Amino acid sequence: HKMNIFNIQNLKSPTLENTQQAGWNIETMFQADDFLYLGSTRGMYIYSLENPSLPEYVSEFVHWESCDPVVVDGDYAYVTLRGGNSCGATESGLFIVDISDITTPVLAKMYAMDGPYGLGVKDEKVFICDGESGLKVYDKTDIEDLELINHFKDIVTFDVIPREENLLMIGDDVLYQYKYLEDGIELLSKLNLE
């Protein structure tokens, strides 16, 4: 429920600079431009980083109680909600939230999912780790009509990290590496982590 802000000017000796309330059941943090987006089981909290040592609350987007990772790209925040677990919800989905007016985030579109965990964005693609339903890759050019361009069904997926040259994905004790293609992604390698 609290946010601890560390000064890392001296990386060998970081110092705690501030502690403040952050929201309820914070699960994820994502920084974009001068804002910090906190994903919680009750919604997404937005803080200004104008003064990084003292983030200031700006607004929030409230949703049903659910597990909630968040990533941001431009005027949109992408939020996955996973139901059927201890987070409280029964439904699962991808929420696309319009944050063009940072003080008033509004739901732009919702897509049903089976049981999503982590997600990531890179250029015009959004990557959804949909648990036992595998890795889904969408073209997000038109948020009103996301186009599924890849679906890797035979894997259990948990989280992705879109890097500049490749995509890293973790699922069921395996680390996967994919290369970006113009119309999707392709598996480069996998490493068993057992």
C-alpha positions as CSV (number, residue, x, y, z in Angstrom):
1,H,0.0,0.0,0.0
2,K,3.0,2.3,0.3
3,M,5.5,3.6,-2.2
4,N,9.2,3.9,-1.1
5,I,11.2,6.4,-3.1
6,F,15.0,5.9,-3.2
7,N,17.7,8.3,-4.3
8,I,20.0,6.3,-6.6
9,Q,22.5,9.0,-7.5
10,N,25.0,6.9,-5.7
11,L,24.2,3.4,-6.9
12,K,26.5,1.7,-4.4
13,S,24.6,3.4,-1.6
14,P,20.9,4.2,-2.4
15,T,19.1,6.1,0.2
16,L,15.4,6.1,1.2
17,E,14.2,9.6,0.4
18,N,10.4,9.3,1.0
19,T,7.6,6.9,1.8
20,Q,4.0,7.7,1.0
21,Q,0.6,6.0,0.5
22,A,0.2,4.6,-3.0
23,G,-3.2,3.0,-3.1
24,W,-4.8,-0.3,-2.3
25,N,-3.0,-3.7,-3.1
26,I,-0.5,-2.3,-5.6
27,E,0.8,-5.0,-8.0
28,T,2.6,-3.3,-10.8
29,M,4.4,0.0,-11.7
30,F,4.9,1.5,-15.1
31,Q,6.6,4.8,-15.8
32,A,5.8,6.7,-19.0
33,D,6.8,10.3,-19.7
34,D,6.4,12.2,-16.5
35,F,3.9,9.9,-14.9
36,L,3.8,6.7,-12.8
37,Y,1.0,4.2,-13.4
38,L,0.3,1.8,-10.5
39,G,-1.8,-1.3,-11.2
40,S,-3.8,-2.5,-8.2
41,T,-6.5,-5.0,-7.5
42,R,-9.1,-2.1,-7.6
43,G,-7.8,0.0,-10.4
44,M,-5.0,2.1,-11.9
45,Y,-3.6,5.0,-10.0
46,I,-1.7,7.8,-11.8
47,Y,0.9,9.9,-10.2
48,S,2.9,12.9,-11.5
49,L,6.7,12.6,-11.4
50,E,7.2,16.3,-11.8
51,N,9.0,16.0,-8.5
52,P,10.3,12.4,-8.6
53,S,11.1,12.3,-4.9
54,L,7.5,13.1,-4.0
55,P,5.1,11.7,-6.6
56,E,1.8,13.5,-6.6
57,Y,-1.6,11.7,-7.1
58,V,-3.3,12.9,-10.3
59,S,-6.2,10.5,-10.9
60,E,-7.4,6.9,-11.0
61,F,-9.3,4.4,-13.1
62,V,-11.5,2.1,-11.0
63,H,-12.5,-1.4,-12.1
64,W,-13.9,-4.5,-10.4
65,E,-11.5,-6.2,-8.0
66,S,-9.1,-8.2,-10.0
67,C,-5.3,-8.9,-10.5
68,D,-4.1,-6.0,-12.6
69,P,-0.9,-5.4,-14.6
70,V,-0.7,-2.2,-16.6
71,V,1.5,-0.8,-19.4
72,V,1.2,2.5,-21.2
73,D,1.7,3.6,-24.8
74,G,0.9,7.1,-25.9
75,D,-2.7,8.1,-25.1
76,Y,-3.6,4.6,-23.9
77,A,-3.1,2.4,-20.9
78,Y,-3.4,-1.3,-21.4
79,V,-4.7,-3.2,-18.3
80,T,-5.3,-7.0,-18.0
81,L,-7.8,-8.2,-15.4
82,R,-7.7,-11.8,-14.4
83,G,-10.6,-13.4,-12.8
84,G,-11.2,-16.8,-11.1
85,N,-8.5,-16.3,-8.4
86,S,-7.8,-14.8,-5.0
87,C,-8.0,-11.2,-6.5
88,G,-11.8,-11.4,-6.5
89,A,-13.1,-11.1,-10.0
90,T,-14.9,-13.8,-12.0
91,E,-14.3,-12.2,-15.4
92,S,-11.1,-11.7,-17.4
93,G,-10.2,-9.2,-20.0
94,L,-8.0,-6.5,-21.6
95,F,-9.1,-3.0,-20.8
96,I,-7.8,-0.2,-23.0
97,V,-8.0,3.1,-21.1
98,D,-7.9,6.5,-22.7
99,I,-5.5,8.7,-20.8
100,S,-5.3,11.6,-23.2
101,D,-6.8,13.7,-20.4
102,I,-4.6,12.4,-17.6
103,T,-6.9,13.8,-15.0
104,T,-9.9,11.8,-16.3
105,P,-9.0,8.3,-17.5
106,V,-11.9,6.6,-19.3
107,L,-12.5,3.1,-20.6
108,A,-12.1,3.1,-24.4
109,K,-12.5,-0.6,-25.1
110,M,-12.7,-3.9,-23.4
111,Y,-11.8,-7.3,-24.9
112,A,-12.6,-10.7,-23.3
113,M,-9.6,-12.8,-22.3
114,D,-9.4,-16.3,-20.7
115,G,-7.0,-15.6,-17.8
116,P,-4.4,-12.9,-18.6
117,Y,-1.3,-12.2,-16.6
118,G,1.4,-9.9,-17.9
119,L,1.4,-7.8,-21.0
120,G,3.7,-5.5,-23.0
121,V,3.6,-3.1,-25.9
122,K,6.2,-2.5,-28.7
123,D,5.5,-0.2,-31.7
124,E,2.1,-1.3,-33.1
125,K,1.9,-4.6,-31.2
126,V,0.5,-5.5,-27.8
127,F,1.5,-8.8,-26.3
128,I,-0.9,-10.6,-23.9
129,C,0.2,-13.5,-21.7
130,D,-3.2,-15.2,-21.5
131,G,-2.2,-18.0,-19.0
132,E,-3.1,-21.4,-20.2
133,S,-4.4,-19.9,-23.5
134,G,-0.9,-19.0,-24.5
135,L,0.7,-15.9,-25.9
136,K,-1.4,-13.6,-28.0
137,V,0.0,-10.9,-30.2
138,Y,-2.4,-8.1,-31.5
139,D,-1.9,-5.3,-33.9
140,K,-3.1,-2.3,-31.9
141,T,-3.3,0.2,-34.8
142,D,-7.1,0.4,-34.3
143,I,-7.9,0.0,-30.6
144,E,-11.6,-0.3,-31.6
145,D,-10.8,-3.5,-33.5
146,L,-7.6,-5.2,-32.3
147,E,-6.3,-7.7,-34.9
148,L,-4.9,-11.0,-33.6
149,I,-1.7,-11.6,-35.7
150,N,-0.1,-14.4,-33.7
151,H,-1.4,-16.9,-31.1
152,F,1.0,-19.4,-29.5
153,K,-1.5,-21.8,-28.0
154,D,0.6,-24.7,-26.7
155,I,2.4,-22.8,-23.9
156,V,1.4,-21.4,-20.5
157,T,2.4,-17.8,-20.3
158,F,3.0,-15.4,-17.4
159,D,4.9,-12.3,-18.4
160,V,6.7,-10.5,-21.3
161,I,9.4,-7.9,-21.6
162,P,9.5,-6.2,-25.0
163,R,13.1,-5.2,-25.7
164,E,14.4,-3.2,-28.5
165,E,15.5,-6.2,-30.6
166,N,13.5,-9.1,-29.2
167,L,10.7,-10.2,-26.9
168,L,11.3,-12.2,-23.7
169,M,8.5,-14.2,-22.3
170,I,8.3,-16.4,-19.2
171,G,5.9,-19.3,-18.9
172,D,5.8,-22.6,-16.9
173,D,9.5,-22.7,-16.1
174,V,10.6,-21.8,-19.6
175,L,12.2,-18.5,-20.8
176,Y,11.2,-17.9,-24.5
177,Q,12.9,-15.4,-26.9
178,Y,11.1,-14.1,-30.0
179,K,12.2,-11.9,-32.8
180,Y,10.0,-9.2,-34.2
181,L,8.5,-9.6,-37.6
182,E,6.6,-7.0,-39.6
183,D,3.4,-9.1,-39.2
184,G,4.0,-10.7,-35.8
185,I,6.8,-12.6,-34.0
186,E,8.8,-15.8,-34.4
187,L,10.4,-18.0,-31.8
188,L,14.2,-17.7,-31.6
189,S,15.0,-19.9,-28.6
190,K,13.8,-21.3,-25.3
191,L,15.5,-22.2,-22.1
192,N,14.2,-24.6,-19.5
193,L,14.5,-23.0,-16.0
194,E,14.0,-26.2,-13.9
